[in-house]
Amino acid sequence: MDAKAPATNQQEVGYVISSRDFLVFLDGMPHVKINDLVISETGKRGWVYSLQRNRVEVLMLDEGVVNPGELFKRSENRLSISMGEYLLGRAVNPMGVAIDGKRILATGKDAVSELDRKAPNINMRKFIDEQFVTGITLIDSLIPLGKGQRELVLGDAHSGKTAFTIDLILNQRERNVICIYASIGKPISQLKSLLEVLTHTGAMAYSVVVAASSSEAAPLIYLTPQTAFTIAEYFQKSGRDVLLILDDIGSHAKIYREISLLSGKTPGRESYPGDIFYQHSHLLERAGSFKDENGGGSITAIPVLEVALSDFATFLPTNLVGMTDGHLLFNSNLRNQGTSPAIDISLSVTRVGRQTQDRLQNLLSSRIRELLARAAELQTISKFSAELPFQTRLILKQEEIMDELLNQENSIRINISQQIVLLSLAFTPLFLDKDVEFIKKSKLVILESFTKDETLRSFIDKVKAMENLDQLIKEVAGLVPLFNKLIGAETPTQAAVENNQVTRNKEEGTSNKEQTMTK
């Protein structure tokens, strides 16, 4: 045969040496590459996972028994997925096959991308300076996210993590954000519930669900986040902003540990292989905010990790905290106390989000953090005294008001300007003489009035151009009579403030008298 002639009638084959569950070892295929697809005589598919000196490791995508001596042929295809706009509103498995019971995906001539891709280098990225608006007051005000940020969500079971991530998707309606939800090794019942919620609320119109249930083959579960990132990159390269949720990244780590132990890799800490850090950082580095030459757009990644309250400092959580741009720590105890979202503010961090806030929002955030920190100090002191100074009582009352204003039920979206005005109310006399239950009811009335009352609507529009926090609080305080009327307060709040001031003056006078007598 002529050396230059294409060997069209030849095909590389390999024979099974041994198999361990879904991992198969082949002999042959001298020119095969990692991520090439191979097919057995019976039609079962697999992909080349690793190349060793005398054998090829293949992970099976289809279930079934593989016997020693069975023939595998090298396919012309690699581990890839077809993509297009038709994916919006659909649920697919990691190989791009529809699993939502609807019509077959019309792939046509759309793009085909390999699943395992390198992250864009730093020359293709731009500074994260635009806020990713979640519509959740606590996040947007105190722990803000930027478009292109990687924010870890971790916490114990039943702490509200899943409800929080669903709210993130629901609140992106009319924001031109594509949402991709990767369900990694979850039960089928949870997947069905998720699809019902997204379909019922209309969120599926701008969402894609990539799912491999807990009953699927381990290699399929392992590929779920890679497929989700590949789809996210397709939409990002068209200049759009993408929200990508990986739920649960801990399941992905356990599947990779299972694969590594079967292939004979040396186990390390907690039996995880030595390259577990690379596996996750290799994925999460594909998120970011990108320059126009790389398509523009952004990918905001939200990996979710379920851990016990006592395991926050173990191997996997510390690895993920180290490779992300911040984390939100959910606590089931806070949820049981009625806090929503149940995020521990003191233990949650955003490393790049605050640089995306405007000046007024940033100043208000600092003022709130200062209030909460001061109140936390005074809480301990207040336990040792029956009578507290006026200033101490004021700070503790403002902290109580702020906690209630930061509470937000699921499926409620509040825009940034409304959040600023709402939180500013804690620094006015409006709720100083009211209990928590009254504040909770009044908050709902005020939120409705932001869109119905003409005066408040005009003020909300005015807030967008303000930069002075003290001026904002002064003007919000001037609206207290209007708020009193809206919430049906029986007595003018100003009278309560004057009484408080008289009490404060008496206390200060007594304190000064005691100091003089001591001298």
C-alpha positions as CSV (number, residue, x, y, z in Angstrom):
1,M,0.0,0.0,0.0
2,D,1.2,3.5,-0.8
3,A,2.4,5.2,2.5
4,K,0.6,8.4,1.5
5,A,-2.8,6.8,0.8
6,P,-5.4,7.1,3.5
7,A,-6.1,3.8,5.2
8,T,-9.9,4.1,4.8
9,N,-10.4,0.4,5.2
10,Q,-8.5,0.0,8.4
11,Q,-9.8,0.6,12.0
12,E,-8.0,0.3,15.3
13,V,-9.4,-2.3,17.7
14,G,-8.7,-3.4,21.2
15,Y,-9.5,-6.4,23.3
16,V,-10.7,-6.5,26.9
17,I,-8.0,-7.7,29.3
18,S,-10.2,-7.2,32.4
19,S,-13.0,-5.2,33.8
20,R,-14.0,-3.8,37.1
21,D,-17.6,-2.7,37.2
22,F,-17.8,0.3,34.8
23,L,-14.0,0.4,34.3
24,V,-12.6,-1.7,31.4
25,F,-8.9,-2.3,30.5
26,L,-8.1,-2.8,26.8
27,D,-5.1,-4.1,24.9
28,G,-4.4,-2.5,21.5
29,M,-5.4,0.8,19.9
30,P,-1.8,2.2,19.6
31,H,-3.0,5.6,18.4
32,V,-6.0,6.2,20.6
33,K,-6.2,9.5,22.6
34,I,-7.7,10.4,25.9
35,N,-11.5,11.3,25.5
36,D,-11.8,9.2,22.3
37,L,-15.0,7.2,22.1
38,V,-14.9,3.5,21.7
39,I,-17.7,1.0,20.9
40,S,-18.0,-2.7,21.7
41,E,-19.2,-5.4,19.4
42,T,-22.6,-5.3,21.2
43,G,-22.9,-1.5,20.8
44,K,-21.9,-0.4,24.3
45,R,-20.1,3.0,24.4
46,G,-17.2,4.0,26.4
47,W,-14.6,6.8,26.5
48,V,-10.8,6.6,27.0
49,Y,-10.1,7.8,30.5
50,S,-6.4,7.1,30.8
51,L,-3.5,5.7,28.8
52,Q,-0.9,3.5,30.5
53,R,2.2,1.7,29.2
54,N,0.5,-1.6,28.2
55,R,-3.2,-0.9,28.4
56,V,-6.0,1.6,27.8
57,E,-8.5,2.5,30.6
58,V,-12.0,3.0,29.4
59,L,-15.0,4.2,31.3
60,M,-18.3,2.8,30.1
61,L,-21.2,5.1,29.3
62,D,-23.7,2.3,28.8
63,E,-24.6,-0.3,31.4
64,G,-24.0,-4.0,30.8
65,V,-21.5,-6.8,31.3
66,V,-18.2,-6.6,29.5
67,N,-16.4,-9.9,29.2
68,P,-12.6,-10.5,28.8
69,G,-11.7,-10.9,25.1
70,E,-14.5,-8.7,23.9
71,L,-13.6,-6.5,20.9
72,F,-13.8,-2.7,21.0
73,K,-13.5,-0.4,18.0
74,R,-12.1,3.1,18.0
75,S,-14.8,5.6,17.0
76,E,-14.1,8.7,14.8
77,N,-15.9,10.8,17.5
78,R,-14.6,12.2,20.7
79,L,-16.3,12.9,24.0
80,S,-18.5,15.9,22.9
81,I,-22.0,17.3,22.7
82,S,-24.1,19.1,20.1
83,M,-25.3,22.5,21.2
84,G,-27.7,25.2,20.1
85,E,-30.6,27.4,21.1
86,Y,-32.8,24.4,21.1
87,L,-31.4,23.4,24.5
88,L,-33.3,26.2,26.2
89,G,-36.3,24.8,28.1
90,R,-35.0,21.2,28.0
91,A,-33.5,18.7,30.4
92,V,-30.7,16.5,29.0
93,N,-28.3,13.9,30.3
94,P,-24.5,14.5,30.1
95,M,-24.3,13.1,26.6
96,G,-26.9,15.6,25.3
97,V,-29.9,13.1,25.2
98,A,-33.3,14.6,26.2
99,I,-34.6,13.1,29.4
100,D,-37.7,15.3,29.9
101,G,-40.1,13.2,27.8
102,K,-40.5,15.9,25.1
103,R,-39.7,15.6,21.4
104,I,-36.2,14.6,20.2
105,L,-33.7,17.5,20.1
106,A,-33.3,19.0,16.7
107,T,-29.5,19.1,16.6
108,G,-29.2,20.1,12.9
109,K,-25.9,21.8,12.0
110,D,-25.3,23.4,15.3
111,A,-21.9,23.5,17.1
112,V,-20.3,20.4,18.5
113,S,-17.9,21.0,21.4
114,E,-15.7,18.6,23.4
115,L,-16.6,18.3,27.1
116,D,-13.0,18.4,28.5
117,R,-11.7,21.9,27.6
118,K,-9.0,24.1,29.0
119,A,-10.1,27.2,30.9
120,P,-9.5,30.5,29.0
121,N,-6.3,32.2,30.0
122,I,-6.0,35.5,31.7
123,N,-5.6,37.5,28.5
124,M,-9.2,36.5,27.6
125,R,-10.7,37.7,30.9
126,K,-11.7,41.1,32.1
127,F,-12.1,42.7,35.5
128,I,-15.3,41.7,37.3
129,D,-17.0,45.1,37.8
130,E,-20.7,44.3,37.2
131,Q,-23.0,43.1,39.9
132,F,-24.9,39.9,39.5
133,V,-28.3,40.9,40.8
134,T,-30.0,38.0,42.7
135,G,-33.1,39.9,44.0
136,I,-32.3,38.6,47.5
137,T,-31.7,41.5,49.9
138,L,-29.2,39.8,52.1
139,I,-27.0,38.8,49.2
140,D,-27.2,41.9,47.1
141,S,-26.5,44.2,50.1
142,L,-24.1,42.4,52.4
143,I,-22.6,39.5,50.4
144,P,-22.8,40.7,46.7
145,L,-21.9,38.6,43.7
146,G,-20.2,39.8,40.6
147,K,-20.9,38.5,37.0
148,G,-18.2,35.9,36.5
149,Q,-17.7,35.1,40.2
150,R,-17.4,31.6,41.6
151,E,-19.3,31.5,44.9
152,L,-19.4,28.3,46.9
153,V,-22.7,27.5,48.7
154,L,-22.2,25.1,51.6
155,G,-24.1,24.0,54.6
156,D,-25.7,21.1,56.4
157,A,-28.8,19.2,55.2
158,H,-32.2,20.9,55.3
159,S,-30.7,24.4,55.6
160,G,-32.3,25.8,52.5
161,K,-29.5,25.6,49.9
162,T,-31.7,24.1,47.1
163,A,-34.5,26.6,47.7
164,F,-31.9,29.4,47.5
165,T,-30.5,28.2,44.2
166,I,-34.0,27.8,42.7
167,D,-34.7,31.4,43.8
168,L,-31.6,32.5,42.0
169,I,-33.0,31.1,38.8
170,L,-36.5,32.4,39.3
171,N,-35.2,35.9,40.0
172,Q,-33.4,36.1,36.7
173,R,-36.6,36.5,34.7
174,E,-36.4,39.5,32.4
175,R,-32.7,40.0,33.1
176,N,-31.4,38.3,30.0
177,V,-29.5,35.6,32.0
178,I,-29.3,32.0,30.8
179,C,-29.5,29.6,33.8
180,I,-28.0,26.1,33.7
181,Y,-28.7,23.7,36.6
182,A,-26.5,20.7,36.9
183,S,-28.1,18.0,39.0
184,I,-25.2,15.7,40.0
185,G,-26.2,12.3,41.3
186,K,-29.5,13.4,42.8
187,P,-32.5,11.1,43.2
188,I,-35.0,11.1,40.3
189,S,-37.7,12.3,42.6
190,Q,-35.8,15.5,43.3
191,L,-35.1,16.0,39.6
192,K,-38.8,15.7,38.8
193,S,-39.7,18.2,41.6
194,L,-37.1,20.7,40.2
195,L,-38.5,20.4,36.6
196,E,-42.0,20.9,37.9
197,V,-41.1,24.1,39.7
198,L,-39.1,25.6,36.8
199,T,-41.9,24.7,34.3
200,H,-44.7,26.0,36.5
201,T,-43.0,29.3,37.1
202,G,-42.0,29.8,33.5
203,A,-38.2,29.7,34.3
204,M,-37.6,26.8,31.9
205,A,-37.9,29.2,29.1
206,Y,-34.4,30.6,29.9
207,S,-33.0,27.5,31.6
208,V,-31.2,24.2,30.7
209,V,-31.1,21.3,33.1
210,V,-28.2,18.8,32.9
211,A,-28.9,15.8,35.0
212,A,-27.5,12.3,35.9
213,S,-29.5,10.7,38.6
214,S,-28.1,8.6,41.4
215,S,-29.2,5.4,39.6
216,E,-27.1,6.3,36.4
217,A,-23.7,4.9,35.7
218,A,-20.9,6.6,37.6
219,P,-19.1,7.9,34.5
220,L,-22.2,9.7,33.4
221,I,-22.5,11.4,36.8
222,Y,-18.8,12.3,36.6
223,L,-19.4,14.0,33.2
224,T,-22.4,16.1,34.4
225,P,-20.5,19.3,35.5
226,Q,-18.3,19.1,32.4
227,T,-21.3,19.1,30.1
228,A,-22.9,21.9,32.1
229,F,-19.8,24.1,31.7
230,T,-19.6,23.3,27.9
231,I,-23.2,24.4,27.4
232,A,-22.6,27.5,29.5
233,E,-19.6,28.4,27.3
234,Y,-21.7,28.1,24.2
235,F,-24.1,30.8,25.5
236,Q,-21.3,32.9,27.0
237,K,-19.6,33.1,23.6
238,S,-22.7,34.6,22.2
239,G,-22.3,37.5,24.5
240,R,-24.8,36.5,27.2
241,D,-24.5,36.2,31.0
242,V,-24.9,32.7,32.3
243,L,-25.7,31.4,35.8
244,L,-24.4,27.9,36.4
245,I,-25.4,25.9,39.5
246,L,-23.5,22.7,40.3
247,D,-25.6,20.7,42.8
248,D,-23.9,18.8,44.4
249,I,-20.2,19.1,43.8
250,G,-19.6,16.7,46.8
251,S,-21.4,13.9,44.9
252,H,-19.0,14.6,42.0
253,A,-16.0,14.3,44.3
254,K,-17.3,10.9,45.7
255,I,-17.8,9.6,42.1
256,Y,-14.3,10.6,41.1
257,R,-13.0,8.9,44.2
258,E,-14.8,5.7,43.3
259,I,-13.4,5.8,39.7
260,S,-9.8,6.5,41.0
261,L,-9.9,3.7,43.6
262,L,-11.2,1.2,40.9
263,S,-8.3,2.3,38.5
264,G,-5.7,1.7,41.2
265,K,-4.7,5.3,42.0
266,T,-3.0,5.8,45.3
267,P,-5.6,7.1,47.8
268,G,-4.8,10.2,49.9
269,R,-6.6,12.1,52.6
270,E,-10.1,10.7,53.2
271,S,-9.3,8.2,50.3
272,Y,-9.6,11.0,47.7
273,P,-6.9,10.8,45.0
274,G,-4.1,13.3,44.9
275,D,-5.5,15.2,41.9
276,I,-9.0,15.9,43.4
277,F,-8.1,19.6,43.8
278,Y,-7.1,19.8,40.1
279,Q,-10.4,18.1,39.0
280,H,-12.5,20.9,40.6
281,S,-10.3,23.8,39.9
282,H,-10.0,22.7,36.3
283,L,-13.8,23.0,36.1
284,L,-14.3,26.2,38.1
285,E,-11.6,28.1,36.2
286,R,-13.9,27.9,33.1
287,A,-16.1,30.5,34.8
288,G,-15.4,34.2,34.6
289,S,-16.1,37.5,32.9
290,F,-14.6,37.5,29.4
291,K,-13.5,40.1,26.8
292,D,-15.2,40.6,23.5
293,E,-12.5,38.7,21.6
294,N,-13.5,35.6,23.6
295,G,-17.2,36.2,22.9
296,G,-17.9,38.6,25.8
297,G,-20.5,37.5,28.3
298,S,-19.9,35.8,31.6
299,I,-20.3,32.6,33.5
300,T,-21.2,32.9,37.2
301,A,-20.6,29.5,38.9
302,I,-22.4,28.5,42.1
303,P,-21.1,25.1,43.3
304,V,-23.2,23.6,46.1
305,L,-21.7,21.4,48.8
306,E,-23.6,19.6,51.6
307,V,-21.5,19.0,54.7
308,A,-22.3,18.5,58.4
309,L,-22.0,21.4,60.8
310,S,-18.9,19.7,62.3
311,D,-17.2,19.1,58.9
312,F,-16.7,22.7,57.6
313,A,-13.0,22.5,58.0
314,T,-12.4,19.0,56.5
315,F,-10.5,18.2,53.3
316,L,-13.1,18.8,50.6
317,P,-14.7,22.0,51.9
318,T,-11.4,23.7,52.5
319,N,-10.3,22.7,49.0
320,L,-13.4,24.3,47.5
321,V,-13.2,27.4,49.7
322,G,-9.6,27.9,48.5
323,M,-10.4,27.7,44.8
324,T,-13.6,29.9,44.8
325,D,-14.1,33.7,45.2
326,G,-16.1,33.4,48.4
327,H,-18.7,31.2,50.1
328,L,-22.2,31.3,51.6
329,L,-22.5,29.2,54.7
330,F,-26.0,27.9,55.4
331,N,-27.0,26.8,58.9
332,S,-30.1,24.7,59.6
333,N,-30.3,26.1,63.1
334,L,-30.9,29.6,61.6
335,R,-33.6,28.1,59.3
336,N,-35.3,26.5,62.3
337,Q,-35.4,29.9,64.0
338,G,-37.3,31.3,61.0
339,T,-34.3,33.0,59.2
340,S,-34.6,33.0,55.4
341,P,-32.2,32.6,53.7
342,A,-30.5,30.8,56.6
343,I,-27.0,32.3,55.8
344,D,-24.5,32.9,58.6
345,I,-23.4,36.4,57.7
346,S,-20.4,36.4,60.1
347,L,-19.0,33.2,58.4
348,S,-19.8,34.1,54.8
349,V,-17.4,35.9,52.4
350,T,-17.4,37.5,49.0
351,R,-14.0,38.4,47.7
352,V,-14.8,40.3,44.5
353,G,-18.5,41.2,44.9
354,R,-18.2,44.4,46.9
355,Q,-16.2,46.0,44.1
356,T,-19.3,45.7,41.8
357,Q,-21.6,47.7,44.1
358,D,-22.2,51.4,43.5
359,R,-21.1,53.9,46.1
360,L,-24.4,54.3,48.0
361,Q,-25.0,50.5,48.2
362,N,-21.4,50.0,49.4
363,L,-21.7,52.7,52.1
364,L,-25.0,51.2,53.4
365,S,-23.5,47.7,53.4
366,S,-20.6,49.0,55.6
367,R,-23.0,50.8,58.0
368,I,-25.1,47.6,58.3
369,R,-22.1,45.4,59.0
370,E,-20.9,47.9,61.6
371,L,-24.3,47.8,63.3
372,L,-24.4,43.9,63.3
373,A,-20.9,43.6,64.6
374,R,-21.5,46.2,67.4
375,A,-24.8,44.5,68.3
376,A,-23.0,41.1,68.6
377,E,-20.6,42.6,71.1
378,L,-23.3,44.2,73.1
379,Q,-25.4,41.0,73.2
380,T,-22.9,39.4,75.5
381,I,-22.7,42.5,77.8
382,S,-26.5,42.8,78.0
383,K,-26.7,39.4,79.7
384,F,-24.9,40.8,82.8
385,S,-27.0,43.9,83.3
386,A,-30.7,44.4,84.0
387,E,-30.7,48.1,82.9
388,L,-28.9,49.1,79.8
389,P,-27.8,52.6,78.6
390,F,-30.0,54.2,75.9
391,Q,-27.3,53.8,73.2
392,T,-27.0,50.1,73.9
393,R,-30.8,49.5,73.8
394,L,-30.9,51.5,70.5
395,I,-28.3,49.5,68.8
396,L,-29.8,46.2,69.9
397,K,-33.3,47.4,68.7
398,Q,-31.8,48.5,65.4
399,E,-30.2,45.1,65.0
400,E,-33.5,43.3,65.7
401,I,-35.2,45.5,63.0
402,M,-32.4,44.9,60.6
403,D,-32.6,41.1,61.0
404,E,-36.3,41.2,60.2
405,L,-35.7,43.5,57.2
406,L,-33.0,41.1,55.8
407,N,-35.4,38.1,56.1
408,Q,-36.9,37.3,52.7
409,E,-39.3,34.5,52.0
410,N,-38.8,32.2,49.0
411,S,-40.0,33.3,45.5
412,I,-39.9,37.1,46.4
413,R,-37.7,39.4,44.3
414,I,-36.7,42.9,45.5
415,N,-34.7,45.2,43.2
416,I,-31.6,47.1,44.3
417,S,-33.2,50.5,44.9
418,Q,-36.0,49.0,46.9
419,Q,-33.5,47.1,49.0
420,I,-31.6,50.3,49.8
421,V,-34.7,52.2,51.0
422,L,-36.0,49.1,52.9
423,L,-32.8,48.7,54.9
424,S,-32.4,52.4,55.5
425,L,-35.6,52.2,57.6
426,A,-33.7,50.5,60.4
427,F,-31.8,53.8,60.9
428,T,-35.0,55.9,61.2
429,P,-37.6,56.1,64.0
430,L,-40.2,54.1,62.1
431,F,-40.0,50.7,63.9
432,L,-38.2,51.7,67.2
433,D,-41.4,51.2,69.3
434,K,-42.7,48.2,67.3
435,D,-42.3,44.5,68.0
436,V,-40.9,41.9,65.5
437,E,-44.4,40.6,64.4
438,F,-45.5,44.1,63.5
439,I,-42.3,44.7,61.5
440,K,-42.8,41.5,59.6
441,K,-46.4,42.4,58.6
442,S,-45.4,46.0,57.8
443,K,-42.5,45.0,55.6
444,L,-44.9,43.2,53.1
445,V,-47.1,46.4,53.0
446,I,-44.1,48.6,52.3
447,L,-42.8,46.3,49.6
448,E,-46.2,46.5,47.8
449,S,-46.3,50.3,48.3
450,F,-42.9,50.7,46.5
451,T,-44.7,49.9,43.2
452,K,-48.2,51.2,44.0
453,D,-47.6,54.5,45.9
454,E,-46.7,57.4,43.5
455,T,-44.6,59.2,46.1
456,L,-42.5,56.1,46.9
457,R,-42.2,55.3,43.2
458,S,-40.7,58.7,42.5
459,F,-38.4,58.4,45.6
460,I,-37.2,54.9,44.4
461,D,-36.2,56.4,41.0
462,K,-34.4,59.2,42.8
463,V,-32.4,56.8,44.9
464,K,-30.6,55.4,41.8
465,A,-28.7,58.7,41.4
466,M,-27.9,59.3,45.1
467,E,-24.4,58.8,46.6
468,N,-24.6,60.3,50.1
469,L,-25.8,57.8,52.7
470,D,-26.5,60.3,55.4
471,Q,-28.7,62.3,53.0
472,L,-30.5,59.2,52.0
473,I,-31.3,58.3,55.6
474,K,-32.4,61.8,56.3
475,E,-34.8,61.8,53.3
476,V,-36.1,58.3,54.2
477,A,-36.8,59.6,57.8
478,G,-38.8,62.4,56.2
479,L,-41.1,59.8,54.7
480,V,-41.8,58.2,58.1
481,P,-45.3,59.9,58.3
482,L,-46.2,58.4,54.9
483,F,-44.9,54.9,56.1
484,N,-46.9,55.3,59.3
485,K,-50.0,55.9,57.3
486,L,-49.3,52.9,55.0
487,I,-48.7,50.4,57.8
488,G,-51.5,51.8,60.0
489,A,-49.4,52.8,63.0
490,E,-51.7,54.1,65.7
491,T,-49.3,56.6,67.4
492,P,-46.8,58.9,65.7
493,T,-43.3,57.4,65.9
494,Q,-41.9,60.8,66.5
495,A,-43.4,60.8,70.0
496,A,-41.6,57.6,70.8
497,V,-38.4,59.1,69.7
498,E,-38.9,62.2,71.9
499,N,-39.6,60.0,74.9
500,N,-36.5,58.0,74.1
501,Q,-34.5,61.2,73.9
502,V,-35.8,62.4,77.3
503,T,-34.8,59.0,78.8
504,R,-31.4,59.3,77.2
505,N,-30.9,62.8,78.6
506,K,-31.8,61.7,82.1
507,E,-29.4,58.7,81.9
508,E,-26.6,60.9,80.7
509,G,-27.3,63.5,83.4
510,T,-27.3,60.7,86.1
511,S,-24.0,59.4,84.7
512,N,-22.4,62.8,84.7
513,K,-23.6,63.4,88.4
514,E,-22.1,60.0,89.4
515,Q,-18.8,60.9,87.8
516,T,-18.7,64.3,89.6
517,M,-19.4,62.7,93.0
518,T,-16.6,60.1,92.3
519,K,-14.1,62.9,91.6
